[in-house]
Amino acid sequence: MANFTYTATNSITAEKTKGEIEADSERSAARLLLQKNLVPLELKQVDAGPKRGFKGFRNRIKTKEKVIFSRQLSTLLNAGLPLIQSLSTVMNQTPGKPLKAVVAKVITDVQAGAPLSTAMAKHPQVFDHIYISLVAAGEESGTLAVALDRIALQQEKDSETMGKVRGAMVYPMIVMIVLGGVMIFMLTTLLPQVQGLYDNLPGASLPFITKVLLSVSKALTKYWWMAVIVIGALAFFLKNWVKTKPGIAMVDNLKLHAPAIGGIFMKMYMARFARTGSTLASSGVPMIEMLNTTADAIGNVHVAASLRRAIEEVKGGKNLSDSLKGDPNFLDLVPDMIHIGEQSGELDGMLGKVADYYEKEVETQIKSINTIIEPALMVVVGIFALIIVAAVLLPIYGLAGKNIGA
């Protein structure tokens, strides 16, 4: 797909109009304009390079906006409004310009005869694979409004869980950054002044801890530019390396097995797997398609790989619960609950209960870690403060002792 700017004449009012349209080719763009009673005078393809930096950030569409869009569209369809009218109404009520522009393109494609799922699939940066699968299933079963409501719930739950995990990491990061800033200030400003006092006293000797920290202080003062270059190079290398397959695999493995946070991420992935699977299964998406879509949505290559291995076994006639049984990347409760769902014929309901359970577990574990982090950080801050205070006060006490002795 490509974007085209156009200048056209309205065949009914004879008015000239300008705008932008998305199409596979220039010919397709012209055809779409003619279907809207617009006779193209000029068509020009827009350079669709990737949006980076501040502009790209500014054009980012938040999850909350997509949730509101899905909910409003579901409500209007439930009220009996036609699809195009519902989309137009939601577009007019959408405050964010990026999402409004995408919805406008979706309306154009739907007016041209494309199904809603097909029109949305042209914008994967806004509507992911799960979203498209649920909309397509809703269209096929005639329950599009219900599917959109389920999408909104799915997005809300996933966003809420991720928000809690991120929130648990923000506080210790802020404390460590502030502590690092204070340490640098003390090393580069206060300690050199202490050394100045001793320089005027012949035969005076600084304590060992003060000497060590002064060496660090001199290195920071003299070679700060080298530290900036090294840190910048490491940051650049890591930023690009974590996007490679080995980097992604290592980071995802750390998320599963790192002390303290590993259990949180594992339960978060189980909740995401169960919530996505439940939403897709309850919308009538076939088992294999549901599992493939869920594997794409999990967000961890190791858990996704385990699920894809299970998919191959399911294709061979094995139950999903048996395929996941004993897999180290799935907690034991998941295949047990799936087995009950398979026997009772309520797989979607059981997956929903698994999702509810693990979402609560994630919340509980995050609260427990937060209660531990605060005293642990206080101890760390206290140790660093003790080192700095000792390095500053010991020389002063030494000077005082000499003066008293004199």
N, C-alpha and C positions, 0 to 999 in steps of 0.2 A: 504494500500500500504506500501511496505517496500523497502529499498535499499539493494542491494547485490553487493559485490565486486566479481569480477570473474577473473580467469585465463583461457584463451581459445586458441585454435589453429584454425587458418584460414584454412578452408577446401580447399581453392583454392590455396593459396600461402604457406601453411604449416607453416606460421609464428606464433609465440606465441604473445599474446597480453593480457594486463591487463586493467581493467576499472571498472566502476560502472554502474549498471542498476537498474531501479525501476520496481517492479512487485508485484502481489498479493501474490505469493508464490515462493518457490524455483523452483518448476516444471514450473511455468509460466515464470520465469526468464530464465530457460534453453531453453524453447520453443522460446522465443524472440531471444536468442542468435543464435539458430539454423537457424532461419529465416534470420539472418544476415550473414549466412555462417560461424558461429563461433561454434566450438565444445567445450563445457565447460569441463575444466579439474578440476576446483575447484570453488565452489560457497559458499560464506559466507555472512550471513546477517549482515548488519551494525547496530550498536546500534543507533536508531533514537531518542535519548533523545532531549528535548527542548534545543535550543541554547540560552544561557543567556549571560549577561555581554557584554564586549567589542566585543567579537567575533560575538554575535548575532546582535549587532548594525552594525558591519562592513558588515555583510551579508545581511543587509536590502536593499531591492530594492526600489529605489525612484520612485515617481509617474512620474517624467520627463522621466525616462528610459522606463517605460511602455508606455507612450504616444508616444515616438519616435519609439518604437517597433511596436505599432499598426499602426502608420502612414506609416512606411517603408513597413510593410507587405501589407497594403492596396494598396500602390503605385505599388508594384511588381505584385500583383494579378491583378490590373487594366491593367498593361502592358501585361498581358497574360501569365505570367510565371506559371508553375505548383506549387501546394501548397508546396510540399516538397522542391523544389528548392528555392522557395521564403523564406521558413523558414530557410533553410541552409544559404542563402545569408544574411538574417537579423541577424542570429546568429553570422556569421563571422564579421559583422559590429558592433556588440554589445560590448562596452568596458567593461561593468560590468561583472565580473566573476559569481556572483550569478544568474543573469538573463540568462547569456549564458548557464549555467549548466541546468537551468529549460527548456530552449528552446531545448536543446539537448535531454532531456528526452521526450519532446513533439514530436520531430521529430521521435524518436524511436517508440513511440506509433502509430503515424500516418503511419509510414512505415509498422507497423504490421497490419494495416487495421482499426484502430480506427478513428472515426470522430474527427476533430480538437477540437470541444467543449468537447468531452469526454476526450481527452488527456489533455486539459487544466484544466478540473475539478479536476484532480488528484493533482493540485497545488493551493489550495484555498488561500494560503498565498500570492500568486502573482495575480491570476485571480479570482476576487470575483464573487458573484452570478450574478450581473448585466452583467459583462463581458461575462460569460458563456451563459447567456440567449440571449444576442445579437448575439454572434457567432453562437449559435444553430439556431436562427431565420434566420440569414444570410445564413447558410448552407441549410436550408429547402427551402428558397425562391430563392436561387441562387444569392444572393447579398452580399456575404461574404465581398467583398472589401468595399462596402458601409457601412456595419455594423461596420467594423473595423475603418473606418473613423469617424463614429458617436461615437464610443467608445472613440477615442482619444479626440474628442471635449468635450464629457461628462467629462472625466478625467481632462482636462484642465480647464474647467469652475468651477468644484467642487474644484480643488486644488487652483485656483485663489481666490475664495470666502473665503475658509478657511484660506488662507495665509493672506488676508486682516484683517480677524477677529483676528488672532493670532498677527499680526503686531500691531494692536491697543492696545494690552495688554502688549507688550514688554516694551515700553517706560516708562509707570508708574511703572512697576515692577523694572526696572533698577534704576530709581530715588529713589524708596523707599528702595532698598537694599543699595545703596550708602549712603542715609541719615541715615539708621540704623547703618552702619559702622562708620560714622562720630560721631554719638551720642555716640556709645560705646567707641570710642577713647577719646572723650571729658570727658565722665564720669569716665573712668578708669585712665586717664593720667593727664588731665589739672586740674580738680576740686580738686583732693587730694593735689596738689601743693598750691592751694588757701587756703585750710584748714591749711597747714603748716605755712603760714604767720600769721594766727590768733592764732595758738597754742603758738607762742612766745610773744603774747600780753595779759597780764593778764586783765581779765574783758571784753575783746572784745567779741562781740556776732555776729555770722553769720546771714545774712538775712534768712528768712523762706524758700524762694525758693531754696537757696543754701543748707540749711540743708536737705531738701527733696531729692534733687538730690545727695547729698553726701551719704544719706542712701541707695539710689539705687546703687550708685557707690560701696559702701562697700559690698552690697549684691552680686553684679556682680563679684567683685574681690574674695570674699570668697567662694561663692557657684556657680561659673561658671560651674563646673563639673555637678552640679545638673541640671542647666539650659540646658546643652547639653543633659543630659539623658532624661529630660522631653520632650524637643523639638524632640529628636530622636524617643522616644516612641510614641509621638503624630503623627509624620510623618509616622512611620511604621503602626500605627493603621489606620490612614486616608487612606494611600495608599492601604491597604488591604480592608478597609471598603467600599471604593468607587467602588470596584469590585463586591461587593455583590448586590443582587437585591434591598434591601432597599437603599443602598448607591447610586446605579445608578439612582434609581427613584428620590431621593432627589436632586442629582446634576442636573439631567435633568429638574426637576421642577424649580430649581434656575435659570437655563439658560433661561427658558421661562418667569419668572416673576421677575427676579432681576432688580432693578432700573438701568436705563441707558443702560445696555447691553442686557436686556430681549428682547427689540424690535429688536435688531440686530439679535439675535439667532432665533427669530421667523421668521423673513424674510429670514434668511439663510436656515431654514428648508423648508419654502415654495418654495424657489428657487430650492433646491435640489429635493424636491418632483416633482415639475413641470418639471425640466430638465431631471430627470431620466424617468418620465412617458412619456415625449415627445419622448425621444430617443427610448424607448422600443416600444411605440405605432407606431412610424414611421417605425420601423423595422418589424412590423407585429406580434409582440408578443400579444397573446390573452389578453383580458381585465383583467380577474381574475389573470392570471399569472403575468401580468404587475404590478398590484396593490400589489400583494404579494411580488414581487421582490423589488418594490419601498419601501414598508414598512420595509423591511430588510435593505435598504440602507439609510434611513432617519437619523439614528443616535440619535434618541431621543425616549425613550420608551413610553412617553405619546402621542406624535404625531403618532407614529407607532400603538399604541393601538386604537386611534381614527380611523385611516385608516383601521385597521382590522375589527372594528365594521362596518364601511362603506362597506367593502368587503362582509360581511355576508348579509347586506341589498341588495347589488347589486346581490348577488346570488339568493335572493328572488324576483328579478324582478324590484327593485327600481333603479332609475337613480343615477349615482355617485354624481351628483351635489346636488340632494335632500338629499342624505345620509350624505353629508358633511355640508350641510346648518345648521348654528347655532352652529356648534361644536366649543367650545372655543379654541381648539388647531389648528384651521385653520382660517386664516384671511378671511374676507367676500369676498374679490375679487376673491379668488380661486374658490369656488363653482359657483360664477356668471359667470366667464370666462369658466369654464367647461360646464356650461349649454348652453352657446352660441356655444361651440364646439360640444356638443351633437346634438344640433338642426341643425347645418350646416354640420355635418359629418366631421369636421376637428378638432377633439379632440387633435391630436398631435400638430397641428399648434397653437392652443390656449394655450396649456400647454407650448409650446416654448415661446410664448409672455409673459406668466406669469413669466416664468423663467428669461427672459431678464429684465422684469420690476423689480422684486425683487432683482436681482443681482445688478442693478443700485442703487436701494434703499439702499442696504447694503453698497455699496461703498460711497454713499452720507452721510449716517448716521455715518459711521466710520470717515469720514472727519470732520463732525460736532462735534463729540465727541473729536477728536484730538485737535480741536481748543479750546474746553472747558477745556480739561485735562491740557494743558500747563499752563494757568494762575492759575488753581486750585492747581496744584502741587507747583507752585511758592508761593502761599499763605501758603500751608502746610509747605514748607521748611522755609519760612519766620517766621512762628510761632515758629517752633522748634529752629531756629537760635536765635530768640528773647529771648526764655527761657534760652538757654545756655549762651548767652551774658549777660543777666541780672544776672544769677547765678554767672558768673565770675567777671563782672564789679562792681556790687553793693558792694561786700566786699572790692574791691580795692578803690572805691570812699569813702567807710566808713572809711578805714584806712587813706586816704588822708585828710578827714575832721577832724579826730582826731589829725592828725599831725599839721594841720593848727590851730586848736583850742588850741593845746598845745603851 
